[in-house]
């Protein structure tokens, strides 16, 4: 998925705090057999993010209107799979 402009437009230097802000990229996965990795970056409030596909959370955080719809991921299904792999129901 591409950039969600609501997350990056209007970001001030204080908001960015010296971190790189990438707003355009190409999909780095070129082949189905290619290994890929995930780096999760968050803060103490990421557990309350209701802007995730498949999420049933309701939170005080405003939903982002222009968030792209990603039908390839469902957070409930992914979380349940982790539980299954760990033997948790």
ChimeraX commands (.cxc) that place a marker at each C-alpha (Angstrom):
marker #1 position 0.00,0.00,0.00 radius 0.5
marker #1 position 1.09,3.52,-0.59 radius 0.5
marker #1 position 1.41,6.47,1.72 radius 0.5
marker #1 position -1.57,7.53,3.85 radius 0.5
marker #1 position -1.43,11.28,3.36 radius 0.5
marker #1 position -3.35,11.94,6.58 radius 0.5
marker #1 position -0.40,10.47,8.49 radius 0.5
marker #1 position 2.30,12.55,6.77 radius 0.5
marker #1 position 0.83,15.75,5.32 radius 0.5
marker #1 position 1.25,18.76,7.53 radius 0.5
marker #1 position 3.87,17.06,9.70 radius 0.5
marker #1 position 5.99,19.67,11.40 radius 0.5
marker #1 position 9.68,19.34,12.26 radius 0.5
marker #1 position 8.68,18.91,15.92 radius 0.5
marker #1 position 6.31,16.06,15.00 radius 0.5
marker #1 position 8.95,14.36,12.85 radius 0.5
marker #1 position 11.57,14.78,15.61 radius 0.5
marker #1 position 14.50,14.11,13.29 radius 0.5
marker #1 position 13.17,10.79,11.97 radius 0.5
marker #1 position 13.01,10.12,8.22 radius 0.5
marker #1 position 9.53,10.47,6.76 radius 0.5
marker #1 position 9.10,8.35,3.65 radius 0.5
marker #1 position 6.05,9.25,1.59 radius 0.5
marker #1 position 6.66,7.32,-1.65 radius 0.5
marker #1 position 7.97,3.80,-2.17 radius 0.5
marker #1 position 7.78,0.75,-4.40 radius 0.5
marker #1 position 6.88,-2.71,-3.16 radius 0.5
marker #1 position 10.21,-4.34,-2.23 radius 0.5
marker #1 position 8.86,-7.88,-2.70 radius 0.5
marker #1 position 9.79,-8.97,-6.21 radius 0.5
marker #1 position 9.42,-12.77,-5.95 radius 0.5
marker #1 position 7.08,-15.08,-4.03 radius 0.5
marker #1 position 10.05,-16.95,-2.54 radius 0.5
marker #1 position 11.77,-13.78,-1.35 radius 0.5
marker #1 position 12.28,-13.53,2.39 radius 0.5
marker #1 position 10.77,-10.49,4.02 radius 0.5
marker #1 position 10.79,-9.05,7.50 radius 0.5
marker #1 position 8.64,-6.73,9.53 radius 0.5
marker #1 position 9.93,-4.00,11.78 radius 0.5
marker #1 position 7.24,-2.79,14.14 radius 0.5
marker #1 position 7.53,0.75,15.37 radius 0.5
marker #1 position 4.95,2.08,17.76 radius 0.5
marker #1 position 4.27,3.87,20.97 radius 0.5
marker #1 position 2.44,3.04,24.18 radius 0.5
marker #1 position -0.94,3.60,22.51 radius 0.5
marker #1 position -0.65,1.32,19.47 radius 0.5
marker #1 position -2.78,-1.31,21.24 radius 0.5
marker #1 position -5.77,1.01,20.80 radius 0.5
marker #1 position -5.41,1.51,17.04 radius 0.5
marker #1 position -8.84,0.97,15.52 radius 0.5
marker #1 position -7.61,1.82,12.00 radius 0.5
marker #1 position -6.75,-1.77,11.18 radius 0.5
marker #1 position -8.61,-3.99,8.72 radius 0.5
marker #1 position -10.76,-6.51,10.57 radius 0.5
marker #1 position -10.44,-4.66,13.87 radius 0.5
marker #1 position -13.48,-4.67,16.11 radius 0.5
marker #1 position -11.90,-2.14,18.46 radius 0.5
marker #1 position -13.57,1.11,19.18 radius 0.5
marker #1 position -11.34,3.78,20.55 radius 0.5
marker #1 position -11.16,7.46,21.23 radius 0.5
marker #1 position -8.71,7.78,18.35 radius 0.5
marker #1 position -10.19,9.32,15.26 radius 0.5
marker #1 position -10.44,6.99,12.29 radius 0.5
marker #1 position -8.41,8.23,9.33 radius 0.5
marker #1 position -10.74,8.98,6.43 radius 0.5
marker #1 position -8.32,8.39,3.55 radius 0.5
marker #1 position -6.79,5.20,4.98 radius 0.5
marker #1 position -6.52,2.76,2.09 radius 0.5
marker #1 position -8.58,-0.40,2.36 radius 0.5
marker #1 position -6.30,-3.41,2.60 radius 0.5
marker #1 position -8.34,-6.56,2.11 radius 0.5
marker #1 position -5.24,-8.79,2.14 radius 0.5
marker #1 position -4.79,-8.52,5.90 radius 0.5
marker #1 position -7.29,-9.09,8.69 radius 0.5
marker #1 position -5.94,-8.36,12.15 radius 0.5
marker #1 position -8.39,-10.70,13.88 radius 0.5
marker #1 position -7.38,-13.60,11.65 radius 0.5
marker #1 position -3.66,-12.84,12.04 radius 0.5
marker #1 position -3.93,-12.55,15.82 radius 0.5
marker #1 position -5.88,-15.80,16.03 radius 0.5
marker #1 position -3.19,-17.53,13.92 radius 0.5
marker #1 position -0.48,-16.38,16.33 radius 0.5
marker #1 position -2.55,-17.80,19.18 radius 0.5
marker #1 position -2.98,-21.09,17.34 radius 0.5
marker #1 position 0.74,-21.36,16.63 radius 0.5
marker #1 position 1.43,-20.73,20.31 radius 0.5
marker #1 position -1.23,-23.20,21.46 radius 0.5
marker #1 position -3.52,-20.51,22.84 radius 0.5
marker #1 position -7.24,-20.56,22.10 radius 0.5
marker link #1:1,2 radius 0.2
marker link #1:2,3 radius 0.2
marker link #1:3,4 radius 0.2
marker link #1:4,5 radius 0.2
marker link #1:5,6 radius 0.2
marker link #1:6,7 radius 0.2
marker link #1:7,8 radius 0.2
marker link #1:8,9 radius 0.2
marker link #1:9,10 radius 0.2
marker link #1:10,11 radius 0.2
marker link #1:11,12 radius 0.2
marker link #1:12,13 radius 0.2
marker link #1:13,14 radius 0.2
marker link #1:14,15 radius 0.2
marker link #1:15,16 radius 0.2
marker link #1:16,17 radius 0.2
marker link #1:17,18 radius 0.2
marker link #1:18,19 radius 0.2
marker link #1:19,20 radius 0.2
marker link #1:20,21 radius 0.2
marker link #1:21,22 radius 0.2
marker link #1:22,23 radius 0.2
marker link #1:23,24 radius 0.2
marker link #1:24,25 radius 0.2
marker link #1:25,26 radius 0.2
marker link #1:26,27 radius 0.2
marker link #1:27,28 radius 0.2
marker link #1:28,29 radius 0.2
marker link #1:29,30 radius 0.2
marker link #1:30,31 radius 0.2
marker link #1:31,32 radius 0.2
marker link #1:32,33 radius 0.2
marker link #1:33,34 radius 0.2
marker link #1:34,35 radius 0.2
marker link #1:35,36 radius 0.2
marker link #1:36,37 radius 0.2
marker link #1:37,38 radius 0.2
marker link #1:38,39 radius 0.2
marker link #1:39,40 radius 0.2
marker link #1:40,41 radius 0.2
marker link #1:41,42 radius 0.2
marker link #1:42,43 radius 0.2
marker link #1:43,44 radius 0.2
marker link #1:44,45 radius 0.2
marker link #1:45,46 radius 0.2
marker link #1:46,47 radius 0.2
marker link #1:47,48 radius 0.2
marker link #1:48,49 radius 0.2
marker link #1:49,50 radius 0.2
marker link #1:50,51 radius 0.2
marker link #1:51,52 radius 0.2
marker link #1:52,53 radius 0.2
marker link #1:53,54 radius 0.2
marker link #1:54,55 radius 0.2
marker link #1:55,56 radius 0.2
marker link #1:56,57 radius 0.2
marker link #1:57,58 radius 0.2
marker link #1:58,59 radius 0.2
marker link #1:59,60 radius 0.2
marker link #1:60,61 radius 0.2
marker link #1:61,62 radius 0.2
marker link #1:62,63 radius 0.2
marker link #1:63,64 radius 0.2
marker link #1:64,65 radius 0.2
marker link #1:65,66 radius 0.2
marker link #1:66,67 radius 0.2
marker link #1:67,68 radius 0.2
marker link #1:68,69 radius 0.2
marker link #1:69,70 radius 0.2
marker link #1:70,71 radius 0.2
marker link #1:71,72 radius 0.2
marker link #1:72,73 radius 0.2
marker link #1:73,74 radius 0.2
marker link #1:74,75 radius 0.2
marker link #1:75,76 radius 0.2
marker link #1:76,77 radius 0.2
marker link #1:77,78 radius 0.2
marker link #1:78,79 radius 0.2
marker link #1:79,80 radius 0.2
marker link #1:80,81 radius 0.2
marker link #1:81,82 radius 0.2
marker link #1:82,83 radius 0.2
marker link #1:83,84 radius 0.2
marker link #1:84,85 radius 0.2
marker link #1:85,86 radius 0.2
marker link #1:86,87 radius 0.2
marker link #1:87,88 radius 0.2
marker link #1:88,89 radius 0.2
view
